[in-house]
Amino acid sequence: MIRDWAEAARLEDARLTRAAQAGEVAALGVLLERHRAGMRAVALSILGPGADADDVMQDAALTALRRIGDVRDPQAVGAWLRMIVRNAGRTVLRRSALLQPVDELQLPSDDADPARWLEQNALRDWIWEALEELSPALRMPLVLRHFTAQVTSYEQIAKACGVPVGTVRSRLSQGRVKLAAALAATADAAHSDTEQRVRASRVEARETLDAAECGHFGKLVTERWSPDVALLRGRDRIADRDILVRGMHSDIEDGVRQRLVNAVAGRSLTIWEMDILNPADHPEHCPPSVAWLMSLDAAGRALQLRLFHPRPVQAIEVLPVM
């Protein structure tokens, strides 16, 4: 009898997994409920009761949503879900052991390239459609946490958004709840092509860098960005378009270059993650990387820009330059 029950459970898991892979949000929700107790037991065994275990459970649900298409053995989806929790829990322990913020959240896969999440996951368009339903205050932390490569720790998100770490935790928790509701509400809606949008954003990023090197950054900003574009630090406006352009020109004249390493693109939010290449005679001119966090207006033009350095050079005061 027990063997028959176990076999029936595996078959039901397989049915639900295939349905979730086909885009049925209800099926994924049922899967998570079926295995919630086992997943939570893993989180508690690694982290004990508390906020970290709760965060790991919430992160695991979003990871499952992004990566459900990767499940090769639908009957073993329970073990796959517990593995996600186990890996995320161990990441938290490693971060605690180092007593410093982690630069990157390691995913439960050898493939940790956020662009591949978007390009390979059949649910990517649906996820982004749901993200667009959230308020900007909730959308930005979720996108940084789950879709960027270097701005993923609570401390980094807090600095990028100009809010306390506790507010980041609160917004992530609220955002996940609202995202789940938005996913259900948009399951049958028409979804825009995220892969095409990401490709276009990569092209735009490279064209922007090329224009800067050729001395045409100001012209490009005038043509493509909102006339009211503002440079922010956290939540504070610190510069307008003219200062932004002068800052870019100054860096180019000093021999600083940038190289695109990752693009995240929604209808209302675009993120370009760049490596910074400093001149040989001044290797500490700028921090080694920068993320352009751009909020877009209704026409898709950059309206607000935050420049965040995930790994600032300690001896340098971070100035509002590119």
C-alpha positions in Angstrom: 0.0 0.0 0.0 2.8 2.4 0.9 4.6 1.6 -2.3 1.4 2.3 -4.3 1.0 5.6 -2.5 4.6 6.6 -3.2 4.2 5.7 -6.9 1.0 7.7 -7.1 2.8 10.7 -5.5 5.6 10.5 -8.0 3.2 10.3 -10.9 1.3 13.3 -9.6 4.6 15.2 -9.2 5.4 14.4 -12.8 2.0 15.6 -14.0 2.2 18.9 -12.1 5.8 19.5 -13.2 5.0 19.1 -16.8 2.0 21.4 -16.4 4.2 24.0 -14.7 6.8 23.7 -17.5 3.9 24.5 -19.9 3.2 27.7 -18.0 0.4 26.8 -15.6 1.0 28.9 -12.5 -1.5 26.9 -10.4 0.4 23.7 -11.0 3.6 25.3 -9.7 1.8 26.5 -6.7 0.5 23.1 -5.9 4.0 21.6 -6.3 5.4 24.1 -3.9 2.6 23.3 -1.4 3.1 19.6 -1.7 6.8 19.9 -0.9 6.8 22.9 1.4 7.2 20.8 4.6 10.3 19.0 3.2 11.8 22.2 1.8 11.3 24.0 5.1 12.8 21.1 7.0 16.0 21.5 4.9 16.1 25.2 5.5 15.7 24.8 9.3 18.2 22.0 9.5 20.9 24.3 7.9 19.9 27.7 9.3 17.6 27.1 12.3 14.4 29.1 12.8 14.5 32.8 11.9 14.5 35.4 9.1 17.3 33.6 7.1 15.2 30.4 6.8 12.2 32.4 5.7 14.2 34.3 3.1 15.6 31.1 1.7 12.2 29.6 1.4 11.0 32.7 -0.5 14.0 32.8 -2.7 13.6 29.1 -3.5 10.1 29.6 -4.7 11.3 32.3 -7.2 14.2 30.1 -8.3 11.8 27.2 -8.9 9.7 29.5 -11.1 12.7 30.6 -13.1 14.2 27.1 -13.5 11.2 24.7 -13.6 12.0 24.1 -17.2 15.4 22.6 -16.2 13.9 19.7 -14.4 14.8 16.5 -16.4 13.1 14.0 -14.1 9.6 15.3 -13.2 9.0 12.5 -10.8 12.0 13.7 -8.7 11.0 17.3 -8.5 10.8 17.1 -4.7 14.5 16.3 -4.5 15.2 19.2 -6.9 13.2 21.6 -4.8 15.0 20.5 -1.6 18.4 20.9 -3.4 17.5 24.6 -4.2 16.8 25.2 -0.6 20.0 23.4 0.5 22.2 25.3 -1.8 20.7 28.7 -0.9 21.0 27.8 2.8 24.7 27.0 2.4 25.2 30.3 0.6 23.8 32.1 3.6 26.1 30.2 5.9 29.2 31.0 3.7 28.2 34.7 3.8 27.9 34.6 7.6 31.2 32.8 8.0 33.0 35.5 6.0 31.4 38.2 8.1 31.0 40.4 5.1 28.3 40.9 2.4 28.4 38.5 -0.5 29.0 40.0 -4.0 27.0 37.3 -5.7 24.2 34.9 -4.8 25.2 31.5 -6.2 22.4 29.8 -7.9 21.8 26.0 -7.5 23.3 25.4 -11.0 26.6 25.6 -12.7 25.1 28.1 -15.1 24.8 31.3 -13.1 24.5 33.8 -16.0 21.4 35.9 -15.4 21.0 36.5 -19.2 20.6 32.8 -19.7 17.8 32.7 -17.1 15.9 35.1 -19.4 16.9 33.5 -22.7 16.5 29.8 -21.9 13.5 29.9 -19.5 10.2 29.4 -21.3 8.5 31.5 -18.5 10.7 34.5 -18.9 8.1 36.7 -20.7 5.4 35.8 -18.2 7.7 36.7 -15.2 8.6 40.1 -16.7 5.0 40.8 -17.5 4.2 40.2 -13.8 7.1 42.2 -12.6 5.8 45.2 -14.6 2.7 45.1 -12.4 4.7 45.9 -9.2 5.4 49.4 -8.0 8.9 50.7 -8.8 9.8 50.5 -5.1 9.1 46.8 -5.0 10.3 46.0 -8.6 13.9 47.3 -8.3 14.9 45.2 -5.2 13.4 42.0 -6.8 15.2 42.6 -10.1 18.5 43.3 -8.4 18.2 40.4 -6.1 17.2 37.8 -8.7 18.4 39.0 -12.1 21.7 40.9 -11.8 25.1 39.3 -11.5 26.7 41.6 -8.9 24.1 43.6 -7.0 22.4 40.8 -5.1 23.2 41.1 -1.4 20.8 43.0 0.9 23.6 45.5 1.7 24.3 46.2 -2.0 20.6 46.6 -2.8 20.2 48.9 0.2 23.0 51.2 -1.0 21.8 51.2 -4.6 18.3 52.1 -3.6 19.2 54.5 -0.8 17.2 52.6 1.9 18.1 50.7 5.1 18.8 46.9 4.9 15.6 46.2 6.9 13.6 48.1 4.2 15.1 45.9 1.5 14.1 42.7 3.4 10.6 44.1 3.8 10.2 45.1 0.2 11.6 41.8 -1.1 9.0 40.0 1.1 6.2 42.2 -0.1 7.4 42.0 -3.7 7.4 38.2 -3.7 3.8 38.1 -2.4 2.6 40.6 -4.9 4.6 38.9 -7.7 2.8 35.7 -7.0 -0.5 37.4 -7.3 0.6 39.2 -10.5 1.8 35.9 -12.0 -1.7 34.4 -11.5 -3.4 37.5 -12.9 -1.2 37.7 -16.0 -1.0 33.9 -16.8 -3.4 34.2 -19.7 -2.3 37.7 -20.9 -0.2 38.4 -23.9 3.5 38.7 -22.9 6.1 40.8 -24.6 9.2 39.2 -26.0 11.8 39.6 -23.2 14.6 37.9 -25.1 14.2 40.4 -28.0 14.1 43.3 -25.5 17.4 42.1 -23.8 19.1 41.7 -27.2 18.0 45.3 -28.1 19.2 46.6 -24.8 22.7 45.0 -25.3 22.9 46.7 -28.7 21.9 50.0 -27.1 24.5 49.7 -24.3 27.3 49.0 -26.8 26.1 51.9 -29.0 26.1 54.2 -25.9 29.7 53.2 -25.1 30.8 53.6 -28.7 29.2 57.1 -28.8 31.0 58.1 -25.6 34.4 57.0 -27.0 33.7 59.0 -30.2 32.7 62.1 -28.2 29.0 61.8 -29.1 27.6 60.8 -25.7 25.8 64.1 -25.3 24.1 63.8 -28.7 23.0 60.2 -28.0 21.6 61.2 -24.6 19.7 64.1 -26.2 18.3 61.8 -28.9 17.5 58.7 -26.8 17.0 59.7 -23.2 14.3 61.8 -21.5 15.1 65.5 -21.5 14.4 65.4 -17.8 16.9 62.6 -17.1 18.5 62.8 -13.7 21.4 61.1 -12.0 20.4 59.8 -8.6 22.4 58.5 -5.6 20.1 56.3 -3.7 16.9 58.4 -3.7 18.5 61.8 -4.0 18.9 63.7 -7.3 22.6 64.8 -7.6 23.0 65.8 -11.2 21.2 66.6 -14.4 22.0 65.6 -18.0 24.8 68.2 -18.6 26.8 67.1 -15.6 26.2 63.4 -16.6 27.6 64.1 -20.0 30.6 66.0 -18.7 31.4 63.2 -16.3 31.4 60.7 -19.1 33.6 62.9 -21.3 36.0 63.4 -18.4 36.4 59.7 -17.9 36.9 59.0 -21.6 39.6 61.7 -21.7 41.3 60.1 -18.7 41.5 56.8 -20.6 38.7 55.0 -18.7 36.6 52.5 -20.7 33.6 50.3 -20.0 32.7 46.8 -21.2 29.2 45.4 -21.0 29.0 42.1 -19.2 25.2 41.8 -18.5 21.9 43.4 -19.5 18.6 43.1 -17.8 15.7 44.7 -19.6 12.0 45.4 -18.7 9.6 47.9 -20.1 10.1 50.2 -17.1 13.6 49.2 -15.9 16.9 48.5 -17.6 20.2 47.5 -15.9 23.6 47.4 -17.6 26.4 45.8 -15.7 29.8 46.9 -16.8 33.4 46.1 -16.2 35.5 49.3 -15.9 38.9 49.3 -17.7 41.2 51.8 -16.1 44.3 53.3 -17.8 47.5 51.4 -17.2 49.1 54.4 -15.5 46.2 54.9 -13.2 44.7 51.5 -12.4 42.6 52.8 -9.4 41.1 55.7 -11.3 37.6 54.1 -11.0 36.2 51.1 -9.2 36.4 47.8 -11.2 32.7 47.6 -12.1 29.6 49.7 -12.3 25.9 49.0 -12.7 23.7 51.4 -14.6 20.3 51.3 -13.0 17.9 53.1 -15.3 14.2 53.8 -14.7 12.4 54.4 -17.9 9.5 56.7 -18.9 6.4 55.6 -20.7 8.3 56.0 -24.0 11.0 53.7 -22.9 13.6 56.5 -22.5 16.0 56.7 -19.5 14.4 59.0 -16.9 16.4 58.3 -13.8 19.9 56.8 -13.6 21.7 55.4 -10.6 25.4 54.4 -11.0 26.3 51.8 -8.4 29.7 50.3 -7.9 29.4 46.7 -6.5 33.1 46.7 -5.5 34.3 50.2 -4.8 37.9 51.0 -4.4 38.4 51.9 -0.7 40.9 54.7 -1.4 38.6 56.5 -3.8 35.5 58.6 -3.1 32.9 57.4 -5.6 32.0 60.4 -7.7 28.9 60.7 -10.0 30.9 59.9 -13.1 30.6 57.1 -15.6 
